[in-house]
Amino acid sequence: MFDEYISQGLYFVLEFDESSLRFDFHCVSIFTAFRFSLRSDFIISTTNNKQQTTNNKQQTTNNKQRTTNNEQQTTNNKQQTTNNKQRTTNNEQQTTNNKQQTTNEMKHIQTPHLTLCYEDFGSSANPCVLLIGGLGTSMTRWTVDFCQQLVQRGFYVIRYDHRDTGCSTFSTPNLSHPGELMAALQTGKIEAPFYSLYDLAQDAIDLLDYLHIEQAHIMGRSMGGIVAQILGSKYKERILSLVIIMSTSLNPTLPQTDPVVMQQMMTPLPSYFNAKEDHLQTRLAFTKRISSTDLPLNDAEEIALIEEDYRRNEKPNQTLFHVAAVGFTPYTPTIAQGISCPVIIMHGTLDPIFPQEHALDLQAAIPQAKLMLIEHMGHDLHPDRYALLLDAFSQNWG
């Protein structure tokens, strides 16, 4: 009768939900204990010993698993240490490379309005290539490697800091908030300390004049590409050719910058000196957001460029003045239409700042312009694309 009851009880358990299972299993356990209690203490003792043996085996298994986990953790820690050492080695190598490459002394010129810092590579007897940077960036974004590759192709190369970047003159008083920028733009009047892209084009001409360079090839990236167009249109006799990289004509009917990217551009960065890691990670996140999707960003190289900028000048670049310069420069169709020199337009299909329609617009507006529309390229000039661009430039000019 007892065994049958237990069997019925077990059957009963299987017919009910989880809460009943817990309850009825408890009841069955009581019945089982009661059944064993009717037998001798030896049986109970044997049962306890078996249970103890089972527990010991389980404990041994747990200990082995713990040992295995500890060994795995040790292996992981060793691997992490190795990775950290490798990362440190890479950063030290990058720093060494930067020091070895940047052997030219930074030079300055004094124009009627400001001081410009520049650096040159190669022989001045060769055709000159003037490199014009983008919004809020100094000359360092035209990397030493890029400049040296141009030198190897037989060119004299000049890169320089725009006003309000690097070691060139900074406008005063500084803009501390985007609201000040918006207020200035709403007046519609360009008054000091503000300026337009036409003023930045004049800076480039002043630099060429100082160096007694009658003619030059111009390579401009992003905002620098707009400055290049002004030079090609307004100073025809001085310009041999143009390379316009990830830029625009400022045509207001074209697709605008991704709103999220624009917000990131206008948001103040954490202080490099008070919150360096936050500053670097914010910069890296933004750069990755706008860059090519088929070529990975080299974090160590990007950080090295950022740190180089702060070694050159502890003051951050005054980006808002460049935003204002773009805002104070009206869209003028005759600028692009007035360019008569050879032109290469290099642009990415995934550019979130100037979508590819901007490149198509430039190609249509500039007579005989050659378009290089690069799949997966964002708003960046990745080192793996240097040769592609420079081959096209050499062929276009040659």
Secondary structure, DSSP 8 states (H G I E B T S, - for coil): -HHHHHHHHHHHHHTS-HHHHHHHHHHHHHHHHHHHHTS-HHHHHHHHHHHHHHHHHHHHHHHHHHHHHHHHHHHHHHHHHHHHHHHHHHHHHHHHHHHHH--S--EEEE-SS-EEEEEEES-TTS-EEEEE--TT--GGGS-HHHHHHHHHTT-EEEEE--TTSTTS---SS---SHHHHHHHHHHT---TT---HHHHHHHHHHHHHHTT---EEEEEETHHHHHHHHHHHH-GGGEEEEEEES-----TTS----HHHHHHHHS----TTTSHHHHHHHHHHHHHHHS-SSS---HHHHHHHHHHHHHH-SS---HHHHHHHHHTS---HHHHHT--S-EEEEEETT-SSS-THHHHHHHHHSTT-EEEEETT--SS--GGGHHHHHHHHHHHH-
